[in-house]
Amino acid sequence: MTKPRVEITLCPDGPILIRGADHIIDFDGVAHSTIRPVVAVCRCGKTGRTPWCDGTHKLL
Ligand code: FES
């Protein structure tokens, strides 16, 4: 069985883009499932949709 390929991209002053993951685990250990091919995870801590980026980082 081959492992799924997951790719991580850090956006300057923005989120972490994760391609190929079926879930992410937040800082509290809670798993968040996704069916999207790419998800944006907040890195600034100001999102209103934890753990996902909602674009708030652009206002900082
Ligand atoms: S990185 Fe986008 S809202 Fe935090």
Backbone and ligand atoms as CSV (ligand in chain L), in Angstrom:
chain,resi,resn,atom,element,x,y,z
A,1,MET,N,N,0.846,-1.177,0.000
A,1,MET,CA,C,0.000,0.000,0.000
A,1,MET,C,C,0.889,1.237,0.000
A,2,THR,N,N,0.617,2.179,-0.892
A,2,THR,CA,C,1.415,3.404,-0.937
A,2,THR,C,C,0.761,4.479,-0.089
A,3,LYS,N,N,1.606,5.291,0.525
A,3,LYS,CA,C,1.099,6.399,1.329
A,3,LYS,C,C,0.571,7.479,0.408
A,4,PRO,N,N,-0.495,8.174,0.809
A,4,PRO,CA,C,-0.965,9.290,0.005
A,4,PRO,C,C,0.076,10.406,0.026
A,5,ARG,N,N,0.212,11.100,-1.086
A,5,ARG,CA,C,1.167,12.190,-1.153
A,5,ARG,C,C,0.522,13.450,-0.593
A,6,VAL,N,N,1.146,14.039,0.389
A,6,VAL,CA,C,0.662,15.283,0.973
A,6,VAL,C,C,1.739,16.339,0.731
A,7,GLU,N,N,1.294,17.509,0.267
A,7,GLU,CA,C,2.223,18.594,-0.029
A,7,GLU,C,C,1.837,19.808,0.808
A,8,ILE,N,N,2.805,20.438,1.414
A,8,ILE,CA,C,2.566,21.587,2.288
A,8,ILE,C,C,3.298,22.798,1.736
A,9,THR,N,N,2.557,23.915,1.625
A,9,THR,CA,C,3.137,25.157,1.139
A,9,THR,C,C,2.859,26.257,2.153
A,10,LEU,N,N,3.897,26.955,2.580
A,10,LEU,CA,C,3.728,28.090,3.494
A,10,LEU,C,C,3.559,29.342,2.670
A,11,CYS,N,N,2.455,30.063,2.876
A,11,CYS,CA,C,2.225,31.317,2.176
A,11,CYS,C,C,2.828,32.460,2.998
A,12,PRO,N,N,3.552,33.359,2.362
A,12,PRO,CA,C,4.138,34.481,3.100
A,12,PRO,C,C,3.042,35.292,3.806
A,13,ASP,N,N,3.164,35.473,5.101
A,13,ASP,CA,C,2.189,36.229,5.905
A,13,ASP,C,C,0.762,35.708,5.754
A,14,GLY,N,N,0.618,34.423,5.462
A,14,GLY,CA,C,-0.718,33.848,5.267
A,14,GLY,C,C,-0.789,32.424,5.757
A,15,PRO,N,N,-1.744,31.672,5.212
A,15,PRO,CA,C,-1.999,30.321,5.712
A,15,PRO,C,C,-0.977,29.285,5.230
A,16,ILE,N,N,-1.160,28.089,5.729
A,16,ILE,CA,C,-0.452,26.916,5.232
A,16,ILE,C,C,-1.410,26.223,4.264
A,17,LEU,N,N,-0.983,26.003,3.046
A,17,LEU,CA,C,-1.794,25.262,2.081
A,17,LEU,C,C,-1.385,23.803,2.140
A,18,ILE,N,N,-2.373,22.928,2.282
A,18,ILE,CA,C,-2.105,21.491,2.373
A,18,ILE,C,C,-2.868,20.788,1.265
A,19,ARG,N,N,-2.130,20.117,0.404
A,19,ARG,CA,C,-2.730,19.358,-0.709
A,19,ARG,C,C,-2.651,17.878,-0.411
A,20,GLY,N,N,-3.770,17.174,-0.634
A,20,GLY,CA,C,-3.753,15.719,-0.562
A,20,GLY,C,C,-4.062,15.125,0.791
A,21,ALA,N,N,-4.379,15.943,1.795
A,21,ALA,CA,C,-4.689,15.404,3.120
A,21,ALA,C,C,-6.186,15.117,3.217
A,22,ASP,N,N,-6.556,14.087,3.966
A,22,ASP,CA,C,-7.987,13.835,4.177
A,22,ASP,C,C,-8.445,14.366,5.525
A,23,HIS,N,N,-7.488,14.780,6.378
A,23,HIS,CA,C,-7.834,15.437,7.628
A,23,HIS,C,C,-6.611,16.176,8.154
A,24,ILE,N,N,-6.862,17.121,9.025
A,24,ILE,CA,C,-5.766,17.767,9.745
A,24,ILE,C,C,-6.107,17.690,11.238
A,25,ILE,N,N,-5.098,17.754,12.082
A,25,ILE,CA,C,-5.305,17.710,13.529
A,25,ILE,C,C,-4.867,19.051,14.106
A,26,ASP,N,N,-5.791,19.705,14.828
A,26,ASP,CA,C,-5.469,21.030,15.358
A,26,ASP,C,C,-4.658,20.946,16.646
A,27,PHE,N,N,-4.339,22.116,17.214
A,27,PHE,CA,C,-3.478,22.177,18.404
A,27,PHE,C,C,-4.126,21.558,19.635
A,28,ASP,N,N,-5.453,21.338,19.606
A,28,ASP,CA,C,-6.133,20.676,20.730
A,28,ASP,C,C,-6.253,19.169,20.517
A,29,GLY,N,N,-5.717,18.685,19.393
A,29,GLY,CA,C,-5.774,17.256,19.103
A,29,GLY,C,C,-7.061,16.825,18.414
A,30,VAL,N,N,-7.868,17.793,17.992
A,30,VAL,CA,C,-9.130,17.489,17.321
A,30,VAL,C,C,-8.874,17.311,15.821
A,31,ALA,N,N,-9.386,16.210,15.250
A,31,ALA,CA,C,-9.227,15.952,13.817
A,31,ALA,C,C,-10.340,16.648,13.043
A,32,HIS,N,N,-9.974,17.314,11.950
A,32,HIS,CA,C,-10.922,17.990,11.070
A,32,HIS,C,C,-10.811,17.339,9.695
A,33,SER,N,N,-11.878,16.668,9.284
A,33,SER,CA,C,-11.883,15.991,7.991
A,33,SER,C,C,-12.077,16.994,6.870
A,34,THR,N,N,-11.563,16.652,5.718
A,34,THR,CA,C,-11.805,17.469,4.535
A,34,THR,C,C,-11.849,16.577,3.305
A,35,ILE,N,N,-12.673,16.974,2.342
A,35,ILE,CA,C,-12.698,16.272,1.063
A,35,ILE,C,C,-12.144,17.166,-0.045
A,36,ARG,N,N,-11.725,18.379,0.339
A,36,ARG,CA,C,-11.170,19.305,-0.652
A,36,ARG,C,C,-9.755,18.874,-1.043
A,37,PRO,N,N,-9.386,19.089,-2.286
A,37,PRO,CA,C,-8.028,18.728,-2.699
A,37,PRO,C,C,-6.964,19.614,-2.064
A,38,VAL,N,N,-7.334,20.873,-1.739
A,38,VAL,CA,C,-6.413,21.800,-1.093
A,38,VAL,C,C,-7.165,22.496,0.043
A,39,VAL,N,N,-6.550,22.574,1.202
A,39,VAL,CA,C,-7.143,23.328,2.304
A,39,VAL,C,C,-6.132,24.364,2.790
A,40,ALA,N,N,-6.659,25.478,3.327
A,40,ALA,CA,C,-5.817,26.543,3.870
A,40,ALA,C,C,-6.011,26.572,5.379
A,41,VAL,N,N,-4.940,26.329,6.101
A,41,VAL,CA,C,-4.982,26.301,7.564
A,41,VAL,C,C,-4.410,27.613,8.091
A,42,CYS,N,N,-5.152,28.226,9.001
A,42,CYS,CA,C,-4.736,29.517,9.564
A,42,CYS,C,C,-3.411,29.392,10.291
A,43,ARG,N,N,-2.569,30.373,10.058
A,43,ARG,CA,C,-1.274,30.439,10.729
A,43,ARG,C,C,-1.148,31.707,11.575
A,44,CYS,N,N,-2.116,32.651,11.395
A,44,CYS,CA,C,-2.016,33.918,12.129
A,44,CYS,C,C,-2.738,33.881,13.472
A,45,GLY,N,N,-3.658,32.928,13.643
A,45,GLY,CA,C,-4.390,32.816,14.899
A,45,GLY,C,C,-5.592,33.727,15.008
A,46,LYS,N,N,-5.947,34.453,13.960
A,46,LYS,CA,C,-7.050,35.424,14.018
A,46,LYS,C,C,-8.302,34.974,13.272
A,47,THR,N,N,-8.307,33.802,12.676
A,47,THR,CA,C,-9.465,33.341,11.910
A,47,THR,C,C,-10.704,33.176,12.793
A,48,GLY,N,N,-11.849,33.326,12.186
A,48,GLY,CA,C,-13.099,33.049,12.870
A,48,GLY,C,C,-13.604,31.655,12.582
A,49,ARG,N,N,-12.833,30.880,11.798
A,49,ARG,CA,C,-13.226,29.518,11.398
A,49,ARG,C,C,-12.125,28.520,11.720
A,50,THR,N,N,-11.623,28.539,12.912
A,50,THR,CA,C,-10.523,27.650,13.305
A,50,THR,C,C,-10.814,26.205,12.916
A,51,PRO,N,N,-9.922,25.498,12.312
A,51,PRO,CA,C,-8.525,25.842,12.035
A,51,PRO,C,C,-8.311,26.430,10.637
A,52,TRP,N,N,-9.386,26.692,9.909
A,52,TRP,CA,C,-9.247,27.105,8.510
A,52,TRP,C,C,-9.004,28.608,8.392
A,53,CYS,N,N,-8.254,29.004,7.411
A,53,CYS,CA,C,-8.029,30.405,7.093
A,53,CYS,C,C,-9.327,30.987,6.520
A,54,ASP,N,N,-9.722,32.172,7.036
A,54,ASP,CA,C,-10.890,32.864,6.489
A,54,ASP,C,C,-10.519,34.180,5.834
A,55,GLY,N,N,-9.241,34.428,5.655
A,55,GLY,CA,C,-8.779,35.641,4.988
A,55,GLY,C,C,-8.489,36.790,5.945
A,56,THR,N,N,-8.767,36.612,7.237
A,56,THR,CA,C,-8.533,37.690,8.205
A,56,THR,C,C,-7.075,38.150,8.221
A,57,HIS,N,N,-6.145,37.274,7.916
A,57,HIS,CA,C,-4.724,37.642,7.950
A,57,HIS,C,C,-4.430,38.820,7.021
A,58,LYS,N,N,-5.250,39.027,6.003
A,58,LYS,CA,C,-5.028,40.133,5.059
A,58,LYS,C,C,-5.305,41.486,5.703
A,59,LEU,N,N,-6.056,41.490,6.800
A,59,LEU,CA,C,-6.415,42.729,7.478
A,59,LEU,C,C,-5.404,43.123,8.534
A,60,LEU,N,N,-4.452,42.241,8.835
A,60,LEU,CA,C,-3.500,42.498,9.933
A,60,LEU,C,C,-2.345,43.358,9.485
L,1,FES,S1,S,-3.770,32.807,8.063
L,1,FES,FE1,FE,-5.573,33.445,7.110
L,1,FES,S2,S,-6.875,33.991,8.716
L,1,FES,FE2,FE,-5.065,33.323,9.716
